[in-house]
Amino acid sequence: MTSVIGGVLLFFAPAYYFINQNYTLFTKLAYDTQPALVTHLEREVIWLEVFMVLSLCLVAGMTLLIGLRMTKNLLAPLMQMEKHMKELMYGHWHIPDYKIATDDDFRDLALTYDYFYRSLKANAEAELKLIERFSIDPQNREAYAAWKNLIMINRSRLGMQELPFEEFNGTKTNENDVVSIEAERRRRAS
């Protein structure tokens, strides 16, 4: 925008100077020969000055509008990617996959990001399956409650349906048991 306005000012500054200088000469000549022409000349000077100022404002406004639109179109994919990354950073893996536009200027970056995202999600799902396979003794209530809590947290982050407090290992535990296990753990710690 600065370069466009600078270029326009490089044209308008000399034009304004020469217009004022010429109309000053014409006004002096008009006073000497035809005084009735002076009002017409002054009106022309005012119209030319208004036209120049309006042209400068129009060029600045259009340049700003086009510049903002181009910047928005250029940065929109990056802003979407950043928003998607923030959601993942907060552990929200259940959000929809990042969509890659076919005419995206950052197509290679978007494809790399999409591969990275899918790899991390697959690793998180594989990690959850490994955790679910652990065999925890239900008699060790603290370890069992921590294991179930870890599974529930990972499932909710991945957007999977949380399993009810049922057996992963062969025994049944309800929510009250886990709450009492947590209360007992806190009591022992204090």
N, C-alpha and C positions, 0 to 999 in steps of 0.2 A: 504494500500500500504506500509505503514511504517513497519507493522508487517511482511509482506512477504519479503520485502527487508532486514529487520533485520534478519529474519530466514536464508535467502540465505547468508548474510554476516557471520553469525555464522558458516556456513559450509565453505565458501570460504576463510575466514581469516586463519584458521588453515591449510587448504589445500595449500594455497599459501605459508605459512611459511614452511611447510614440503617439498613441491616441491622444493623451493629454497634451503633449507638445504640439501636435498638429492642430487640435481644436483650439488651443490657445492662440495660435497664429490666425486661424480662420475667424475666431471671435474678434481679434484686433482688426482684421480686414473688414469684417462685417460692420463694426462700429464706424469705420471710416467711410465705407461705401453704402451699405444697406443695413441700418440698425434694426430693421424688422426681422432679419435673419438670425439675430443673436439668440432669441428665445428658442428657435428651432435647433440651433447648434447646441445649446445647453441641454435641451431635452434629449438630443442624440447621445451626448456624453453620458447622461444619467442612464439611458437605456443600455448603452454599451457596458458601463460599469456593472449594472445589475445583471446583464447577460453573462459577463465574465465570472462574477461571484457565483451565480446559479450554476454555471457550467462547472466551476471548480467543485462546488458542493455535490453536484450530480456525479461527477467522475469519482470523487472521494467515496460517496455512498455506494455506488455500483462496485467499486474496487473492494470496499469493505465487505459488501454482501457476497460477492463472488469468492473473495478470500476466505470468509468464514464458512461458506458452503463447501469449498474445496477442502478446507482443513477438517471439517466435520466428516466428510466422506472418506478422507484419508485416515483419520484417527478412529473412526467408529469401530472397525474390527479390532483394533488394539484395546479400546475401552471395553468391548465385550469380552475379550480374552482376559483382561485384568479382572473384570467382575467375576468371571467364571473361576479364575484362580483364587480370588478371595474366598469364594464359597468353599472351594476345596480346602483352603488353608484353615477354615473354621471347622473342617471335618464333615461337610455336607456333601457326601459322595453320591447322594441320590438325585442330585440335580440333573436335568437333561444334558446330553452330550453337547459339546461345542459344535455349532453348525458352521461349515465352511462354505462361503459363497463361491460360485464358480468364477466370478470376475473379480475376486478379491485381490488387491495389490499385494497383500501379505500371504499369499496362498502357501508358499513354502514354509513360512513361519507357522501358519495355522495348521498345516499338516504335521509338522514336527510337534507342535503343542498337543494336537489330538493324539498322536502316537504316545507321547509322554503321559497324557492323562489316562488313556486306556491301559497302559502298562501299569501305572500306579494302582488303578482300580482293580485290575486283575491280581496284582500282588496282594492288595488288601483283602480281596475275596479268598485267595488261597491261604492267607494267614488266618482268616476266620475259620476256614475248614480245618486247618491244623489245630487251632485252639479248641474247636468243638470235639476233636478226636481225643483230646487228653482224657485220661482216666483219673478222675479225682475221687478220693474216698469221701462219701457223704458223711462219714463220722467226723471228719475234720471240717467242722462247720465253717470256720473262717475261710479256709482255702476253697471250699465248695461255693460259698457265697461270693467270694472274689471272682472265681472262675465264671460263675453264672452272670455276674455283673459285667465282666469283661466281654462275654459273648453278647449280652444285650446291648451294650454300648456300641460294639463293632457292627452289630446287625442294624441298629438304628442309623448309624453313620452311612452305611451302604444303602440305606433305604429298603432294607429287607424287612419283611414282616417279623415283628418280634414274636418269639416263641413264648407260649404261656409257661408258667413256672412248672414245667413238667420235666420229666427225667431226660437227661442226656445220657445217663449211665445205667439206668436200671432201677433207681428209686424215685419216689415222688417227693417234691418239696413244694410248698406253697409260698405265697408272698409273705405271709405272717412269719414263717420260719426264717426267711432271709432277714426280715426286719428284726426279729429277736436275736438272730446271729450277730447282726450289726450292733445291736444294743449291748449284747454280752461282750463283744470285742471292745467296744468303747469303755465299758465298765472295767474290764481287765486292764486296759491301758491307763486308766486314771487311778 
